[in-house]
Amino acid sequence: MTTVHLSNVTKHYGSTVAVQDFNLEVADGEFVTLLGPSGCGKTTTLRMLAGLVEPTGGRILFDDQEVTWLAPRARNIGFVFQAPALFPHMSVADNIGFGLSVKGRDKAFIRQRVDEMLDLVDLEGYGKRLPAQLSGGQQQRVALARVLATDPRVLLFDEPLSALDKNLRDTLKYSILELQRKTRKTAIYVTHDQSEAFAISDRIVVMNAGRIEQIGTQTDIYLKPRTPFVAEFIGANNGLNGTVVAVDGSGDDAVVRVDTGGLLLRRRGRTRLTPGQAVLAYIRPEDLSVLEDGDGRVHLNTIEGTIDRLIFEGASAQLRVEVAGVEMRADISGGQRLALVQREGRVRLGFDDVTLIPSEAEAGTAVVTDGVPDEAGPAA
Amino acid sequence: MSAASTPRRRPLLSSRRLATIASHAYIWLCLILFVLPFLALLSQSLGQRGGASGLGNYAAVFGSFGDNLFWSFKITGLTLLIDLAACLPAAYALVRYPVPGKRLLFSLLQLPLYVPGAVIGLSLLLTYTFVYKIDSMWGLVLAMAVGSFPLMMTPIVVAMKDLPVMFEEASECLGATKWQTYRRIVFPLIGPGVSAGLLLCFIIVFNEYLVTLFVHPPALETAPLKVFNLVRTNGLAPTTAALAVTMQLISFLAVIVFFRIFGTRHFKGTYIL
């Protein structure tokens, strides 16, 4: 049972900043994912946790033990690489037993542990095979068994599924989660794939350009993005530049009115925004619905535009509408998507939710999104 | 049936068939060119001059020339060991660590390959005579090692470069020390490079006579040097040819044995990525 603590961890390569002032607490048994585009420093952070890269500054603690400068072998970690990295000249059993054998455990113990691990990853009877005789998914499962065999304190995953095909990725990500739950190991997982991060994490750390943009649960990150980067990186989003024109009322019933140059948007709820402030307004495509004549539903915001095109995607359809010179995307599901196939001309769209982020919000600064108060950052 | 539907007969000499014949002919020509000198030597070794003839010439190889063959094997074996001891750590360091001026260093290490054997021999002779006064077998062994280590180094460096560093990282994350990682992961996986280096060095050192001519101690005569000396003083006697054929067979056997041992285990593209 281990907690992981990173404090002001920094890595510079010459003048290039790979990771800057990274602070994170991972609770015992927690599954935390570092999510971000390539080159955002997530893998470097993971490699610093493993001891494969030395940080330029900061501290890393496992429980109360400082491991910042320890060699990988002294940290007792389990690192799963992007490729399975099984030793090609050793059998599956020898691969799984490697960690125990280099620590001098006796042969009978190793054999028993290898059998347990093969059983755990559903590969009983595969012990004598060479890695080359296994499929990609089986190899990655052996890689998992190999790290679990040594009973590591922390599991580290570096995009372990990125080399596999989609179906295999889907099944394996749940296997990883199940194994982590079963073994109750603290796990840190790196990926650029949002759906993977959303499917398996307890918490997600969104990173960009070597800094943390936001830490939170799936719903925090999706519904309450704190920076423009998070709003644009996670899911599809309609983004508009605007200015706060007025704040009416106060408390939970406060209504912020924002002018986006042609469109007037309203947002209800607590706020710390003030009139005149520049903001970025984000509207999720799935929050937009098409309003028919005589529709009884009442929305805080109603906008009108011209249908540009409809992209039919099966279960849902993407409606592209030009509103006041800006193309907006609305994701339509259910029967309405079929009715829209033949539709042309003007259309009315209604929505209630708008995310407003002050334009100066940047990664690493303590900007609080104008949203409902939450534990990660109280709003005014 | 109309004429158009009759299948056309295949011409006797189509361009494709001509190309096939030409390429076969080329392969045979090359084979003959390569094998002819060996066959000539073989026939010479079975000829008659003096007392012995035929296979009798070969009795001399294991009788009076036995010593020369023994020295050749001993010198070659020791040279291989020294080359291996020098090149394994050097190749690892060159590939895995940021050595300043790496490319230049690697080019300089290749130098013995481009320097004529006579030049190496002469310079080593000068060095040994005036500086070290080495007058034993070790002078020759060291001379051979200096001349041949690039042949050992290059394939090992290439194998190291081809080996993804991920395997070493995986091993260290599993708790292995650097030495355990090297012994159990790196060394077996650079096997193809090591065996190629051993093979190249064996063939070159075993058959080397020019450097030996300069630095060999008076009492020590390797098999190739013996052949050279005998031909110079005696002409090509059948017994000398028999020694030459034996050496050629040993080299040939070495190639086969190396490929049998290492080929099956290591040449099959063992890396999975």
Interface residues (C-beta under 8 A of the other chain):
Chain A: A50 G51 L52 A71 P72 R73 N76 I77 G78 F79 F81 A83 P84 A85 L86 F87 P88 H89 F98 G99 V102 K103 P131 A132 Q139 R146 V147 T150
Chain B: P164 M166 F167 E169 A170 S171 E172 C173 L174 G175 A176 T177 Q180 R184 I185 P188 L189 R265 T270 Y271 I272 L273
